[in-house]
Amino acid sequence: MNIQPLSLSDLEMLGQLWRLQHVAYRLEAGIIGFQEIPPLMDTMETLRDCGESFYGCIHDDGELIGAVAVAEEEENTLTITRMMVHPDHFRKGIAASLMTYVLEQHADLPRYIVSTGTLNQPAVNLYTKFGFNPVEVTQIAPGVELTTFHKNKL
């Protein structure tokens, strides 16, 4: 199992990423009670053209089993825009490995931002474990909240 940058111009990898994203985010949609999560609206084309940088966790058999996406939406700030792990590989440390990889690859930046459904306890636990602090809760639909976390270097 290794983590590496993903090329979205590789159609096979793009297909694997799109399928992984739909499996993972359908589960989150069920947890938080909201089906209109933006990654679930992606087509292969919108995913390819999203402008984010993706890193993937590739299983020994070549299957993409986890991925994280990032974007520099603000100066000196890295936004973690997507985090996904295939349900068959939950609780194996994949999300933590992806998070470690991203933070190491972008260690020069002073601030990181991530958001997740407030009810998505596994994601909340992951981000908190990595030193992210909740800074804002936004209602995105009736009864559905999104928590934004920041991590600042000392």
C-alpha positions, 0 to 999 in steps of 0.5 A: 500500500503506497500513497502517491499523487494521482493523475486525473488525465489517466482515465483508468485512475479517474474512473477508480477515483470517481467510483471511490468518491461515490461509495465513500460519500454515499456513506457520509450522506447517510450518516449526516442525512443529506444527499446533496453532498457536492462530490456526489454531484460530480461526473467524471468530467467535473471531477477531472476538471475540478482543479484540485490536487489528488493523492491516492492510497493504492493497494498492492493489487493496484486498486485505489482504496483511499484518496485526499484532495487539496486546493490552495483557495487562499494564500498561505492556506491549504484546504483539504477539499475531499477525504475518502476511504473505501468502506471495505478498508475502514479502520486500517489507518488509511485516512490518517496516512493520507492526512500525514502525507498531505501535511508533509507534502505541504509542510511549508504552509502556515494554515490548513482548513477542512470541513465535514458534516458535524455528525460525521464522527469518524471524520471529526475524530480524525481532524481533531486527532491531527490538531484541527480545531472547530472554528465554525458550524454552518447549517447547509440544510434543515437539520444538517450542519457542516463544521469547519476546522482550522489547523495553524502552525505555531 
